[in-house]
Amino acid sequence: MKRQKLITLGGILILLFSPGAEAASVSISANIGFDTPLSITKKNDISFGTVKAGVADTYTMSPAGELSVAGPGQWLSGTKSAGNITIMGSTTQTLSISVGNYTANGGVTPANATCSYAGGTAQPCVLKGATSPGNTGATLLLGIDAVVDGNQTAGSTATPSLTVTIVYG
């Protein structure tokens, strides 16, 4: 046993101190990729078309693009459509979707946004844990109430707005 240790030690010393033994090194990188970032594309804004001027009322656009009027107001013409956003990204992370920053314009105040995400049921736009959109994407349809104060004149246009926020988690 003692002799075997001496032979092994001798072999190591010969390798270390022999003229042909040189050190070599190489740098290795570690590559790691992370999940796909969110991509949001607005396909279209919410459109109520043209409604009767000078009448205070609340117009409601559903995420399905259906317009209803609460009182004496009247839809006259033009395109009616819900907002439409395409969301692309992670195949594994869930989403939180919210709406805020309601900004009135021209006597029209936006309120009560509703959303339909990935073909789901319309609901208030406070979605937590929505399924991941994946690389092929998912559609978010938006509806909203437009509260009109009745001071609009024929030929005028109002452009109230809101902000849709979508984050992972």
Secondary structure, 3 states (H helix, E strand, C coil): CHHHHHHHHHHHHHHHHCCCCCCCCCCCCCCCCCCCCCEEEEEECCECCEECCCCCEEEEECCCCCEEECCCCCEEECCCECEEEEEECCCCCCEEEEEEEEECECCEEEEEEEEEECCCCCEECEEEEECCCCCCCEEEEEEEEEEECCCCCCCCCCCCEEEEEEEEC
